[in-house]
Amino acid sequence: MFSEITVQIMFGKEQAFAAIQMEGFRHVKTCTMHDVYFTHLSRSKVHDYKELIANSVLLRRVNDDYNKIIYKHKFFDENGNVFSEDKQVCKIECWHDMTKIMGLANFNMWCEKKAQLHIFERAGREICIQDIKGLGLFLEIEGDKYTKSITELVNFAQRLRMPLGEDFHLKLPYMLYLKNNS
């Protein structure tokens, strides 16, 4: 189990990169990520996040060469925020074939998320700036040996010299889902 935070960056990409690098982080890699979420739930109504994510699998493609299917079991606090998750991950040979299989098995695609991920590192600590198509720029920080709790992660993010949104528990796939179903 691990913790993570995701918060909107209120800067442009170049300004965000500069702010992170001023904190001593160096840009170590950029990759593309294509996520497609499937569920057996009906498309005829809008579902809440807890119900939807508990009944979903995710197909992920990274840099057009690494494919996997993922089930995430999320743990929620009393406010409905994710404070931890377990993942089951299986590598798949062909992303396109698996996408087709999901449709043939009558699973409904409820979210397609395309992103450019920019990974920064300082003294073994990684942070990620995600540029999400149709949503904007977000900072994701996962718990590690330095910071384990959500509070520690939020405090760490707030020390970075860039304006951030107020919600550190953003659910990006669900934001896309609501945007496309409103």
Secondary structure, 3 states (H helix, E strand, C coil): CECEEEEEECCCHHHHHHHHHHCCCEEEEEEEEEEEEEECCCCCCCCCHHHHHHCEEEEEEECCCEEEEEEEEEEECCCCCEEEEEEEEEECCCHHHHHHHHHHCCCEEEEEEEEEEEEEEECCEEEEEEEECCCEEEEEEECCCCCCCHHHHHHHHHHCCCCECCCCECCHHHHHHHHHCC
